[in-house]
Amino acid sequence: MMYPTLPKSYKGIFPFKIACPSYIYPDAFEKNVAMLAPYLDEIELLLFESSIESLPTIKTIKKLFLLAEEFDITYNVHLPIDIYLGDQVQSKRDHAVDTVKKVLDLTSPLTPSTHTLHLEYKDSSHAKETVKKWREIISGSMERLIPQWIKGENISIETLMYPFEWVDEIIARFNLSVCIDIGHLILQESELEPIFARYAQTTPIIHLHGVENERAHVSLERISKKNMGSIMRILKRYRGVVSLEVFSYHHLKDSLRFLEKSWHL
């Protein structure tokens, strides 16, 4: 199948690396990377599902390695989101830990810039004791991963739909990094610049996408003028990876164009 290509290259035009997910076209990992690599600095490998059939094969990893060399790109890895390191059920935590180990081993030849991890909070109660117990469970899972399988700073904990300070103790204890997902923060009506200032020194990756009518992961054109002003002030001071976390060609094309235009205003 023939897919449209991006109209221009954005390699090296920002002081940060510009990236996008490995699912812009409805096709395999290597097809997406081959189509996108000439235009971007980095690719976010979306490994959202933990099932064997959803993960790339060793053969695919070898192809991705060669594409990285050919097009001078790097990768970051989004770890599966259907696993729960803080689950109250031991067997589910075991599965989560084993899955993270498996993905770390599988993708290690690609030397990812970071591995983004969701620490989901599934309880409806925000009571202090409930949150404390959740943190204790997560810490137990982390002890099985760090530092035996990976250095803490190579895991980036993503800002999700709960107060991010809940995981401050875990981040500090295991020397973890942070993935600031600006779309999630906008959905929570959070002040963007204070959060960035708090975590800037430990944030190797920012997820950037538009939000409209409580729907995230749409074009940046859907971000309000006020929020876009804050985002531009953040990006002017940032030197890590900015992944435009949208999942279609048109949202990516429009987001890149809008970002470049906003950058030069």
C-alpha distance (Angstrom), angle and dihedral (degrees) to the residues before:
residue distance angle dihedral
M1 . . .
M2 3.79 . .
Y3 3.82 117.0 .
P4 3.80 129.5 -169.0
T5 3.80 116.0 -104.4
L6 3.77 125.7 -137.4
P7 3.83 111.2 -90.5
K8 3.82 96.1 -124.8
S9 3.80 143.4 4.9
Y10 3.80 120.2 -96.1
K11 3.79 95.0 -173.7
G12 3.78 112.6 138.7
I13 3.80 97.1 -9.4
F14 3.82 95.5 116.2
P15 3.82 128.3 52.9
F16 3.81 86.9 -120.0
K17 3.80 127.9 56.8
I18 3.80 112.6 -96.4
A19 3.80 115.4 -142.8
C20 3.78 142.2 167.8
P21 3.81 136.2 -166.6
S22 3.78 124.6 -82.5
Y23 3.79 90.1 -117.7
I24 3.78 107.7 71.6
Y25 3.78 94.6 114.7
P26 3.84 121.7 43.3
D27 3.79 92.2 -110.7
A28 3.81 144.4 88.6
F29 3.82 126.2 -54.6
E30 3.79 94.5 -104.1
K31 3.81 93.5 47.9
N32 3.80 91.6 52.5
V33 3.80 92.5 46.8
A34 3.81 92.6 47.7
M35 3.82 89.9 51.4
L36 3.81 96.2 44.5
A37 3.80 104.9 34.1
P38 3.83 96.3 79.8
Y39 3.81 89.8 59.7
L40 3.82 107.0 39.3
D41 3.80 141.0 48.4
E42 3.80 99.2 -131.0
I43 3.81 141.6 10.1
E44 3.80 124.4 -139.3
L45 3.80 105.7 -139.4
L46 3.79 105.6 -142.9
L47 3.79 108.9 -146.7
F48 3.79 94.1 165.8
E49 3.81 96.7 150.3
S50 3.80 123.3 60.5
S51 3.81 98.2 -155.0
I52 3.80 115.7 114.7
E53 3.80 92.8 -121.3
S54 3.83 91.0 55.3
L55 3.80 96.5 51.8
P56 3.81 121.8 82.6
T57 3.78 116.7 -99.2
I58 3.80 123.5 -120.8
K59 3.81 86.7 -105.1
T60 3.80 90.0 55.8
I61 3.80 91.6 48.7
K62 3.81 89.0 54.3
K63 3.82 89.9 51.7
L64 3.81 91.0 48.9
F65 3.79 89.7 50.8
L66 3.81 91.2 53.8
L67 3.81 91.7 46.7
A68 3.80 89.9 52.6
E69 3.79 90.1 54.2
E70 3.80 93.7 44.9
F71 3.81 95.9 49.9
D72 3.82 100.0 28.6
I73 3.79 95.6 -120.5
T74 3.78 135.1 141.1
Y75 3.80 132.2 -146.0
N76 3.76 138.3 -135.7
V77 3.79 120.9 -165.3
H78 3.79 127.3 -134.6
L79 3.79 104.9 -153.5
P80 3.84 119.1 -138.5
I81 3.78 116.7 -70.6
D82 3.82 96.3 -157.1
I83 3.81 92.8 74.6
Y84 3.79 126.9 84.3
L85 3.79 121.1 -153.6
G86 3.81 88.3 -178.7
D87 3.81 97.5 50.7
Q88 3.80 115.6 133.8
V89 3.81 90.6 -136.4
Q90 3.81 111.7 85.6
S91 3.81 94.9 -148.5
K92 3.81 90.9 55.0
R93 3.80 90.7 49.8
D94 3.80 89.7 49.3
H95 3.80 89.7 52.3
A96 3.82 90.6 49.1
V97 3.80 93.7 50.5
D98 3.81 92.5 45.5
T99 3.81 90.7 48.7
V100 3.81 93.0 52.1
K101 3.82 90.0 49.3
K102 3.81 90.6 49.6
V103 3.81 93.7 50.4
L104 3.81 92.6 45.3
D105 3.80 90.5 53.6
L106 3.79 93.2 44.0
T107 3.80 96.0 51.0
S108 3.81 99.0 36.1
P109 3.86 93.4 100.4
L110 3.82 87.2 64.1
T111 3.85 92.9 56.9
P112 3.83 93.1 -141.9
S113 3.79 117.9 -145.8
T114 3.81 88.4 -130.1
H115 3.81 142.1 -18.7
T116 3.80 113.5 -127.0
L117 3.79 115.6 -144.8
H118 3.81 132.6 -169.1
L119 3.79 116.4 -142.8
E120 3.78 96.4 -165.7
Y121 3.80 120.6 -158.1
K122 3.81 108.0 -152.3
D123 3.82 102.0 170.8
S124 3.81 118.2 103.4
S125 3.81 91.6 -146.0
H126 3.81 120.6 86.8
A127 3.79 92.7 -170.9
K128 3.81 113.4 142.1
E129 3.81 94.1 -119.8
T130 3.81 92.1 50.1
V131 3.79 92.6 50.4
K132 3.81 90.7 44.6
K133 3.81 91.6 53.4
W134 3.82 90.5 48.8
R135 3.80 90.3 52.4
E136 3.80 91.2 49.7
I137 3.80 91.3 52.0
I138 3.81 91.9 49.3
S139 3.80 90.7 48.8
G140 3.80 89.1 54.3
S141 3.80 90.1 53.4
M142 3.80 92.1 46.5
E143 3.80 90.8 53.2
R144 3.81 87.5 63.8
L145 3.81 92.2 54.6
I146 3.80 107.6 34.4
P147 2.97 126.0 98.0
Q148 3.82 96.8 -12.2
W149 3.81 94.9 66.0
I150 3.78 104.1 19.0
K151 3.79 141.4 -2.9
G152 3.76 112.5 -99.7
E153 3.81 94.2 -122.9
N154 3.82 89.7 61.4
I155 3.81 91.3 64.7
S156 3.82 116.4 76.2
I157 3.80 116.4 -159.4
E158 3.80 110.1 -144.9
T159 3.79 123.3 -133.5
L160 3.80 104.4 -114.5
M161 3.81 135.2 175.5
Y162 3.80 98.2 -61.9
P163 3.83 133.2 69.6
F164 3.79 103.0 -69.2
E165 3.80 92.8 -146.1
W166 3.80 86.0 74.7
V167 3.81 87.9 79.6
D168 3.81 98.2 40.0
E169 3.80 92.0 103.3
I170 3.81 91.8 50.9
I171 3.81 91.9 48.1
A172 3.80 91.4 50.5
R173 3.81 95.7 43.5
F174 3.81 95.1 51.7
N175 3.83 97.2 31.4
L176 3.81 90.7 -119.9
S177 3.79 127.3 172.9
V178 3.80 127.7 -128.1
C179 3.79 133.3 -121.1
I180 3.79 107.9 -155.9
D181 3.80 107.6 -151.6
I182 3.78 102.2 -163.8
G183 3.81 93.7 -170.1
H184 3.80 91.2 57.7
L185 3.79 90.3 49.0
I186 3.81 91.4 50.8
L187 3.82 89.9 51.5
Q188 3.81 88.0 55.1
E189 3.82 90.6 46.7
S190 3.79 89.3 -122.6
E191 3.79 123.6 165.1
L192 3.80 102.7 -105.9
E193 3.80 103.2 -158.6
P194 3.84 98.2 52.7
I195 3.81 90.4 50.3
F196 3.79 91.4 49.5
A197 3.80 90.9 48.0
R198 3.81 90.2 51.8
Y199 3.81 95.8 51.7
A200 3.81 103.5 22.7
Q201 3.80 95.6 111.1
T202 3.81 92.4 54.9
T203 3.82 100.0 39.2
P204 3.82 113.9 102.5
I205 3.81 93.3 165.0
I206 3.80 138.6 34.7
H207 3.80 122.3 -164.2
L208 3.78 108.7 -146.0
H209 3.81 125.1 -172.3
G210 3.76 140.4 136.4
V211 3.79 127.1 -95.4
E212 3.79 125.4 -151.6
N213 3.81 128.2 170.1
E214 3.83 90.3 -12.2
R215 3.80 90.0 -53.6
A216 3.79 114.2 124.2
H217 3.83 133.7 -163.5
V218 3.79 95.9 50.7
S219 3.81 129.5 124.9
L220 3.80 119.4 -54.4
E221 3.79 86.9 -120.8
R222 3.82 86.5 79.6
I223 3.81 93.3 63.6
S224 3.79 115.0 105.9
K225 3.79 119.7 -109.6
K226 3.82 90.6 -115.1
N227 3.79 93.9 52.3
M228 3.80 92.3 43.2
G229 3.78 89.2 55.3
S230 3.80 90.0 54.6
I231 3.80 91.2 45.9
M232 3.80 92.3 52.4
R233 3.80 91.5 50.6
I234 3.81 88.5 51.0
L235 3.80 94.6 47.7
K236 3.80 93.0 48.3
R237 3.82 87.0 64.2
Y238 3.81 97.7 39.2
R239 3.80 128.8 97.2
G240 3.81 104.2 173.1
V241 3.81 131.1 83.0
V242 3.81 123.5 -53.5
S243 3.79 111.5 -162.7
L244 3.78 115.5 -164.4
E245 3.78 94.3 -143.1
V246 3.79 100.7 -156.0
F247 3.76 125.9 125.1
S248 3.78 108.5 -143.5
Y249 3.79 137.5 62.2
H250 3.80 94.6 -119.0
H251 3.81 94.6 49.3
L252 3.80 89.7 48.4
K253 3.81 94.9 46.7
D254 3.81 92.3 47.4
S255 3.82 92.2 44.7
L256 3.80 93.5 51.7
R257 3.79 91.8 48.4
F258 3.82 92.0 47.0
L259 3.81 92.9 46.9
E260 3.80 92.4 51.1
K261 3.80 91.5 47.6
S262 3.82 92.2 48.2
W263 3.81 91.0 47.2
H264 3.79 92.2 59.6
L265 3.80 98.0 44.5
